[in-house]
Amino acid sequence: MKRALVFILFCFAGSVAAQRAALVDPTRPPSAAGESNAREAARPRGPQLQSVLISPTRRVAVISGNTVVQGEKYGSATVVAITEGAVLLRYADRKETLHLIPDVVKRERRTDDAAHSDKGISR
């Protein structure tokens, strides 16, 4: 009986500790997952790509709270292209790419056919 009581108290203590721990939302973007203030301070303060909407008839992006359409002006830049995860801005003297999730660059995945053709295997 004493062992059962100790076991129940041990389980109760563990559940209280688990409830006190901060819960982290696994669906939040990496930038909102609890970065330190130092990293936030080091972030560039330029335009930030916040959202992209692509349909068969139009391409729209939200940059720093402003909605822009492909071909439209954003400040002194022109929105040249809107893709799934990035927007290309053209200024008078340079081009700038804004990424939806900074520090993440999408790469094309190789198919099995491409991998086998590099090795000289034919089907």
C-alpha positions, 0 to 999 in steps of 0.5 A: 500500500505504501509503495502504491501511495509513493507511486501515485505521489511521484506521478502527481509531482511529474504531472505538475512539473509538466504543466508548469513547462512552457508549451511550444506551438510546433506549427509556428514559423521558425522566427516565432518559435522563441528566438533570443532578443539578441537575434531579433535585434540582429535582423535586418529592418528592411522590407519583410515578405509576409504572405504570398497569394498565387492564383491562375489570374493574379499574383499578390504579395504582402510586404511589410503590411502593404499588398502589392501585385506583380508589376506594381511599385513598392516604394522606389522598387518594382515588383518583378516576380512573385513565386511561392516563397519569394518576391523579386524587387528591382530598384534603379541600381539593384535587385533584391529578393525577399523570402517568405521564410528568411534563411530558408531557400527552396531547392528542386528535389531530384527524381529517381530517374535523374539519380539513376541516369547520373549513374548510367543505369537505364530502365 
